Amino acid sequence: MPDKWCRGYPTEVGRELAGLSLGPLDLESVIAYTLPDNARSRRVLEKCGFSEEGEVVHEEAAHVLFRRRHV
């Protein structure tokens, strides 16, 4: 939805979900992945505290794997 771009919604939601997963749900880590050329999604994940861990194949396409660990 291009009319909603650049408003920070994905970052806000990503931070909240990661916080819930690593806080109240007490998970050790959370993963996310995106296509290698999706610069916007990669930036959102970085802003949410995720670190790039390498490439994986998902549905027969290369993706970049990100992880955020419990601190």
N, C-alpha and C positions, 0 to 999 in steps of 0.2 A: 504494500500500500504506500506508494511514493509520497502521498500527501502527509504521511505520518513520519517520514524519514527525518533524521536530524533533530529529534526531540528528546532523545535519551531514554525512550521507553525500553528498548532491549537491554540496555545497561542496568537500568533500575530493576527490571524483572530478574535479570541474571544474578545480580548481587543478592537480591532477596532469596531466590531459590537456592543459591549456593550457601548462603548463611543458614537457611533452615536445614539444609542437608547436613552441614558440618556442625551445626549447633544442636537443636532439639532432636534431630534424627540420629545424631552422633555417628555419622558415616566417617570412615577413615579418609576417603577422597571422593571427588566427583569428577566425571569425565564429560567432555563435549568434543564434537568434531565438526569440521566444516570443509568445504571444498578449498583446495589450495589457492585458487585465484579469488576467493571471496574476502577481499581486504576488509570490508566493513565488519563482517562477522568475526574475523580474526581480531580486529581492534576491540570489539565489544568484549570478547573473551579475555583479552589482556587487561582491559579496564576492570573486569570482574575478578581479577586475581588469578586467572588461569595461566599456566605455563605450557608452552608448546613441548610435546614429547616425541614427535616424529610422525611418520605417515602410517596409515592403515588403509585397508581396502574395505569399503562398505558398499554393498550392492554393485559390485564389480567396477567401482570407481575409486580412485585414490582420494583420500581425505587426510586432513591434518588433525592429529589427536592433541587435545589440550587436557590438562588435569589441574585441579585445585585440591590441595591437601589440607587436612585438619592441622591447625597450627598449635 
